[in-house]
Amino acid sequence: MRIAPEQLARHLDKQLAPLYTVSGDELLLAIEAADLIRVKARQGGYIEREIFNVDSYFNWTELERCSNSLSLFGERRIIDLRIPSGKPGNQGSAVLEKYCRALPPDTVTLVTLPRIDQQGAATRWFKALDAAGAVITVYPVERGRLPDWIGQRLTMQGQNADIDTLQFLADKVEGNLLAAYQELKKLALLYPPGMLSFEQVKDAVLDVARYDAFKLSDAMVAGDTARYTRILEVLQGEGMALPLIVNTLAGQIRLLVAIRTGLDAGKPPGQLTSQSRVWRDRQKIMENAARRLNLEQLASALSHAAKIDRVSKGVASGDPWDELLQLGLRFAKIGQRQ
């Protein structure tokens, strides 16, 4: 059974499944989903709790022992199994399959995992978890949805703001929902319920944006010059290694080449993004870019990335940071000409 995160509370009000699997890399949303399950389980009388953190030294026989034994005090219990690597290994896979075939009585099992890709979802152990209970997959909040997400969170704490202020907040906490959560809680402590002014928010919020090479590649692919330039300046100021940036951008261009080639051959975009292993939250932006750019333009961009690589290694002359800026501007200019 698959349950969307926004439907979890409604589901828990109606029933409590014997097993829940929470999967996803968006830490805040994963924590909130797992906490909601624990709270509902405690309210349902599942008082005792056993936690298992799976690492390279974890002994899977401990989980087997726990599943085969009764609660220490005869109470309902929660078994909290955390697999941060998302890979239980051969022994763990076998134990999980066996565990799911005979779930312990008077027990709610909560399994937390990072994001599971298509290959992981096809494994027998994950299919066993899926068949035995409910799977809740949390996805990152896309950049375009972030102002609305922040607005909803403000409403939950009795506050609101205009669209410009929400956009400002989204820019400041870009991609970092935990930081956004902390800043919103700060606003709740600093100001009473009601409308927040731009100046109030500006004075209270820190610049906690999470800039990295992948955010830079998203801005490049979207042709968002202002965002690309801003992120690039931050990365330069932080001294991020040039090879990491160049390899990331070149990798995205190669993906676009593969998707555009498929589109030209009449293949469906969903199949192409899936075959290229593009994450769900990035599929639309990659499809739009592939439709906007032709193969000649993408080949030229890939050659430019190769030149930047040579410049960064001292094999060719030039300023690699300026060349990176020009690469980003190239995508924006292409979008303007289409």
N, C-alpha and C positions, 0 to 999 in steps of 0.2 A: 504494500500500500504506500503510495506516494502522497505526501502532504506538503502543500506550499507553506512557507513560514508564516504568511499572513493568515492562514487558515488553522494554524496549530491551536490557538487559544480556543476557538470554537469547537475543534475536535476534542480537546481535553475536557471541555465542559460536558460533553456527551458520554465519553468513554475514556478508559485508560488501557492502552494496549500493553501486552506483556514485554514488548521490546521496541525501543526507538533507536534509530541510527541518525545522528546529526552529522552532516558532511558539508564542508565548505571552508574556504580560506578567508572569508570575511569574519574576522575574529569576533567583533562586537555582536553581529547577528547570530553567530554560532553560540556564543556565550548566552545570549538572551533566550534562544530556543531551548538550550539545555537547562537553564535555570527555571524556565517555565515548566518543563517536564518534571524537574525535581520538586518544585513547589506543589504541583498538582498531586504528585505521588505522595508527598508527606501529608497533604490534606486528606488523601484517601487512606491514610493509616499505614503507609509504608515508611516506618520510622527508622529502622536500622539501615545503615549504609556501608557498603564495602567498596573501596576505590582501588582500581588496578591501573597503574601507569605502565604501558608496554614500551620497553626499550630493548636494546640488544642483549641485556642480561635477564630479561623477564622470563620467569619459569611458568609456562602455560599450564603446568599441572596444578598450579594454585587456583586457576579459574575452574578447572575440572573438579578439584576438591570442594571449592565453594559451591558449585552447582549441585553437587551430590550430597551436600550436608544441609541440615536444617538450620534455620536462624538460631543464633546463640540464645536468644531470649524468647523464642517462639513467636516473634513478631514478623509482620510483613517487612520486606527489605528492598533496598535499591542496590543493584550491582552497577557500578559506574566504571565502565571499561574505556580507557583512553588510549588511542593508538595514533600518536602524533605523526608518525612516519607514513601512515596509511598502508603499510605493508607488514602484515602479520607473519610472513615467512611460511615455510612449509608446515612446520609443527603447529603454528598458530592457526593457519588456514584449516587444518584438519580438526583442531579443537573447536573452532568457531562453527564449522559445519555440524559437528556432533552436538554442540551446545544448542544450536538452533533447532535441531531435530527433537530435542527433549528439553524445553525450557523449564527451569526450576519453578516449583509452585510458590505461590505467595510472594512473587518477586517481579519487580519491574527492572528490566535491564536497559541501561543507557550506554550506547556506544558512540563515541565522538571520533571523527576522522577529518583529515584535511580534504580538500576537493579531490574527488575520484574521477579520473578520466575514463574514456570509453573502454580502454583496455582493462582498467581496474574494475569497472562495472560489469565486465563480462566474466570475472573470476567466479569460481564456485562459492567461495566464502562470502563474497558480497551478495551474490544471488540468494544465498541462504539467509543472510540478514534481511534482505528485501522481502523474501517470502514469509519470514517468521514474524514480521512486525511492520512498523511504519518507518519510512525513510524521509527525512526532511533535509533538503539540499538548499543551502543558502548561497546566494549569488551576490557579487559586489553590486553596489548601487552605481549605475552608469552615471557618468558626469552630467549628462543632460537631465537626469532625474534628481540630482543631488539637491537643488534648491527646494523642490517639492518635498523631498524626504526631510530636510531640515525644517520646513514649514510645518509638516505633520508632527514632528517631534516637539516643536515649540507649542503647538496647539495642545498637545498632551500635558504640558506643564503650565497651561493657562496663559501663554504669551503668543504674540504674533508679530509679524514684520512685513514691510512691503517687499515687492519683488526685487528691487534693487539691493535692499539689505540682505535678502536671502541669497542673491547671487554673490554678494560680497563675502558672505560667510562660506559659501561653497568654494569660492576661489581660495580662501584662506585655509581650508581644511581638506584640500583636494585629495580625494582617494583615501583619506584616513578617518574612518567612521569612529574609531575609538577617540581620536582627538576631537571630532565633532561632538561626540557625546559629552566629553569633559567640558568643552566650551559652552554647550547648551546648559549643562548643569550649573556652570559658573554664572550664566545669565540669570538662571532661576534664583540663585542666591543673592545676586547683586540688585535685581530689579523686581518690582511687584508685578502681578499679573496685568496683562493688557498689551497695548501696542508698544513695541520697542522702536526707538528712533535709530537712524543710521549712526549718529554720533555715539550713542550709548553702546551699540554693538562694536563700533570701531575702537572705542577706548578699552573695551573689555577683552577682545579676542586677540590672541597671539598668532603669529604667522607660523602655523604648524603644518603647512602643506608638505605632502610627501612627494618630493620630486625624485624621479629616477629615470633611467634610460627608457623604460617601457612607457612611462607617461610621455616622454619626449617623442617616442615613435608614434603614439596615438595622435599627438598634435600634428606631427608631420603628415601622417596618412590622411587626417581630416583636412589638411590645408589650413589649419588655424595658426596663422603667422604670429599673432600676439602671444598666444599661449606657448607656442614653440620657442619663441625668442626669450620669453620669461624663464621657462624651464632651463633652456640652454645656459642662460646667464648664471642661474643658481648652480647648475652642475659644474660650470667652469670655476665659479667661486669656491665650491667645495673641493675642487681638485679631483673630480671623478676621472678614473682612468679612461683615456681616449679609446683604446681598443674595445672596451666594453660597450661604449656608446656606438662606435662605428659598426661593430658586429651586430648589435641589436637592430640598428636602422637597416643595415644591409639584409638582415634576415627577414625583416618585414617587407622589404621591396621584393625579395625572392618569392615570398608568399603571394604577393600581389601579382607577380608574373605568372605563377602557377594558376591562380584563380582567373586572371584575365584570359589566359590561354584556354582554359576550360569553358569560359563564357563564350569565347569566339567559336568554340566547337559545338555550342548549343547545349552544354550540360547545365543542369539546374544549380543555382548558386548555393543552396543549402547543402547539396552533395559535395560541392567543391570546398566550402569552408570546413565541412566535417572531415573530408579527406586530408585537408591541410592541417588538421588538428588545431583549428582556431577556436579559442574558448567562446562559449555561448555569448558572453557579454560583449565580445569584440566582433562577432560575425557581421553585424550590420555595417559597422564602420569600414570593415575590410571589403565587403561587397560593394558599398557605395564608391569607395576609392577605385576598385578594380573596374567599375563601369565608367568612371570619370577619366581614367588614364588608359592610353593605348600601349601596346607592347613596345613601340619605338620609344615612347617617353619613359617607360619603366626601365628599359635597357640603358637609356642615357643616364637615368638616376643611379642605376647600379654601377655604371662606369664611374660616375662622380664619387660614389661611396668608396670604390676601389682606389681612386686618386687620394681621397682623404686618408685612407689607410696608409698609403705610401708616404704622404706628407707627415703623418703622425709618427712614423718610424724614421723620419729623416732621409728617406730615399728620394723624395721629391721636395722641391722648395715650396714655401707658402705657409700661411697661418691655418692650422687645422681647425681652430675654433671658428674662424671666419668662413672657412669652407663648409663647415657644418651648418652655419647660418644660411649660406647660399643654397645648400641642399634643401633646407626647410622652405626657403622662399620659392624654390623651383616648384614644389608641390602646390603652393598657394597660387603662383602665377598660372600654372597649368589649369587649375580650377577656374580661374577668372576668364581664361580664353575659351573654355568649353561652352 
